[in-house]
């Protein structure tokens, strides 16, 4: 198994396994990392991005791992042929990553009383629920992700190209920084697959004592990042980043 589509699947699986995994470590009752806080979560997600990119590239992928990035790459490159297969692979990988977190933390679900904490392991939710404001946050933060992320590979930043293997570290640090600075309002989904795939896993898996999957909020971390990816790409084209 090798190639771009498999790379999107496996890289996204690793991203979610480690990203949702750090949330489980912090939130679930009896975990070694219980109550270790937001900095642990944001650091874990940054490292999850690094690991997911390396894994994807290692099996011949291009390491988008995010439908917003896939859409942005299509807009900047003018080639939309990979959009559907890449996004499908990302969604399946995200679901499988969420399922693995459920298995790895299997004894901890029954011991955790809060249904909200269990859901938060799999998907994002706003600190203050205001759908228009939440959508605006996800839209703007995804624009930041795309513009800064694409600038990493731009001629203005590295005219001769980045040294081999360096790009994943920059992307990991970028997501870490976004989480620390801008993640507070919504939990910084900035990735439709990261939110929707595990949310579906939460809905269908026999998680002990789970509540509903909050489908009333689910479109926000899907549609707003997708729109942000497209607008971010247009900004990259207008500014010469891409």
C-alpha positions in Angstrom: 0.0 0.0 0.0 1.6 3.2 -1.2 0.7 6.5 -2.9 -1.1 9.8 -2.4 -4.5 8.5 -1.4 -3.2 5.9 1.0 -0.9 8.6 2.4 -3.9 10.9 3.1 -5.6 8.0 4.9 -2.7 6.8 7.0 -1.4 10.3 7.8 -4.8 11.5 8.9 -5.2 8.4 11.0 -2.0 9.1 12.8 -2.9 12.8 13.2 -6.2 11.9 14.9 -4.9 9.0 16.9 -2.2 11.2 18.5 -4.3 14.4 18.5 -7.5 13.0 20.0 -5.3 10.8 22.1 -3.7 13.7 23.9 -7.2 15.1 24.6 -8.2 11.7 26.0 -5.1 11.7 28.2 -6.0 15.1 29.7 -9.7 14.7 30.0 -10.6 11.1 30.9 -10.8 9.9 34.5 -7.9 7.9 35.8 -5.5 8.7 32.9 -1.9 9.4 33.7 -2.3 12.8 32.2 -5.6 13.8 33.7 -6.0 17.5 34.3 -2.6 18.4 32.8 -4.2 21.2 30.8 -4.4 23.2 27.6 -0.7 23.5 27.0 -0.3 19.7 27.0 -3.2 19.4 24.5 -1.9 22.0 22.1 1.6 20.6 22.3 0.2 17.1 21.6 -1.7 18.3 18.6 1.4 20.1 17.2 3.4 16.8 17.5 0.4 14.9 16.0 0.6 17.1 12.9 4.4 16.5 12.7 3.9 12.7 13.0 1.0 12.6 10.5 2.9 14.5 7.9 6.0 12.3 8.2 3.8 9.2 8.0 2.0 10.4 5.0 5.1 11.4 3.1 6.7 8.1 4.1 4.1 6.1 2.2 4.2 8.3 -0.9 1.5 10.8 0.2 1.5 14.6 0.0 0.4 15.1 3.6 -2.5 17.5 3.3 -4.4 15.6 6.1 -7.0 18.3 6.0 -9.8 19.0 3.4 -9.2 22.8 3.9 -5.6 22.3 2.8 -6.6 20.1 -0.1 -9.1 22.7 -1.3 -6.5 25.5 -0.9 -3.9 23.4 -2.9 -6.5 22.9 -5.6 -7.3 26.6 -5.8 -3.7 27.7 -5.9 -2.6 24.9 -8.3 -5.7 24.9 -10.5 -6.0 21.1 -10.4 -9.1 19.8 -8.6 -8.7 16.1 -9.6 -7.5 15.0 -6.2 -10.1 16.9 -4.1 -12.7 14.2 -3.8 -10.4 11.1 -3.3 -8.1 13.0 -0.9 -11.0 14.3 1.2 -12.6 10.8 1.3 -9.4 9.3 2.4 -8.9 11.9 5.1 -12.4 11.3 6.5 -11.9 7.6 6.7 -8.5 8.0 8.3 -10.0 10.4 10.8 -12.7 8.0 11.7 -10.3 5.2 12.2 -8.0 7.3 14.3 -10.9 8.2 16.5 -11.8 4.5 16.8 -8.2 3.6 17.9 -8.3 6.3 20.6 -11.5 4.7 21.9 -9.8 1.3 22.0 -6.6 2.5 23.6 -8.5 4.3 26.4 -11.2 1.6 26.6 -11.3 1.2 30.5 -11.5 5.0 31.0 -14.9 5.7 29.3 -17.0 4.1 32.0 -15.0 5.8 34.7 -15.6 9.3 33.2 -18.9 10.7 34.2 -19.1 13.7 32.0 -20.6 13.1 28.6 -19.2 16.4 27.4 -15.7 15.4 28.2 -16.1 12.2 26.3 -17.4 14.0 23.3 -14.5 16.5 23.5 -12.0 13.7 23.0 -13.4 13.2 19.5 -14.5 16.6 18.3 -14.5 20.3 19.0 -17.0 22.5 20.8 -17.1 26.2 21.5 -16.3 27.7 24.8 -19.1 30.2 24.4 -21.8 28.9 22.0 -22.6 31.5 19.4 -22.8 29.9 16.0 -22.1 33.0 13.9 -19.1 34.0 16.1 -17.9 30.4 16.2 -18.1 30.1 12.5 -16.2 33.3 12.0 -13.5 32.2 14.3 -13.0 28.9 12.5 -13.1 30.7 9.1 -10.4 33.3 10.2 -8.1 30.8 12.0 -8.2 28.5 9.0 -7.2 31.4 6.7 -4.3 31.9 9.0 -3.3 28.3 8.9 -3.3 28.3 5.1 -1.6 31.6 4.5 1.2 31.0 7.1 1.4 27.3 6.1 1.8 28.0 2.4 4.3 30.8 3.2 6.5 28.1 4.7 7.1 26.6 1.3 7.1 29.9 -0.6 10.0 31.3 -2.7 10.0 34.4 -0.4 10.8 32.3 2.6 13.0 29.6 1.0 13.9 30.5 -2.5 15.8 27.3 -3.1 13.3 25.2 -1.2 13.3 24.0 2.3 16.0 21.5 3.3 14.6 18.0 3.1 12.5 17.0 6.1 12.2 20.4 7.6 8.7 21.3 6.4 6.8 19.0 8.8 8.5 20.7 11.8 7.3 24.1 10.7 3.8 22.9 10.2 3.8 21.2 13.6 5.0 24.4 15.2 2.4 26.4 13.3 -0.5 24.3 14.6 1.0 24.4 18.1 1.1 28.2 17.9 -2.4 28.5 16.5 -3.7 26.3 19.4 -1.9 28.3 22.0 -3.0 31.7 20.6 -6.3 31.2 18.8 -7.7 27.9 20.0 -9.6 29.2 23.0 -12.9 30.1 21.4 -13.7 27.0 19.5 -11.0 24.4 20.1 -9.5 25.2 16.7 -10.8 22.4 14.4 -9.4 24.2 11.3 -9.9 20.8 9.6 -13.2 19.4 8.6 -11.9 15.8 8.7 -10.4 16.2 12.1 -13.8 17.1 13.5 -16.3 15.2 11.4 -14.6 11.8 11.1 -14.1 11.4 14.9 -17.6 12.8 15.6 -19.1 10.0 13.4 -16.9 7.6 15.4 -18.4 9.0 18.6 -21.9 8.5 17.2 -21.5 4.9 16.1 -19.0 3.4 18.6 -20.3 1.7 21.8 -18.7 4.3 24.1 -19.7 3.7 27.7 -22.0 6.4 29.0 -21.7 8.7 26.0 -24.3 11.4 25.2 -25.3 12.8 21.9 -22.7 13.9 19.3 -23.9 17.5 19.1 -24.9 17.5 15.4 -26.4 20.9 15.9 -22.8 22.3 16.0 -21.2 19.9 13.6 -21.5 22.0 10.4 -19.5 24.9 11.9 -16.1 23.0 12.0 -16.8 21.6 8.6 -18.1 24.5 6.5 -16.2 27.4 8.1 -12.7 25.8 7.7 -13.5 24.7 4.1 -14.4 28.3 3.3 -11.4 29.5 5.1 -9.1 27.2 3.1 -10.5 28.6 -0.2 -10.2 32.2 0.9 -6.7 31.5 2.3 -5.7 30.2 -1.1 -7.0 33.3 -2.9 -5.0 35.4 -0.5 -1.9 33.3 -1.2 -2.4 33.8 -4.9 -3.0 37.6 -4.6 0.1 38.1 -2.4 2.5 35.9 -4.4 2.9 33.3 -1.6 1.6 30.6 -4.0 
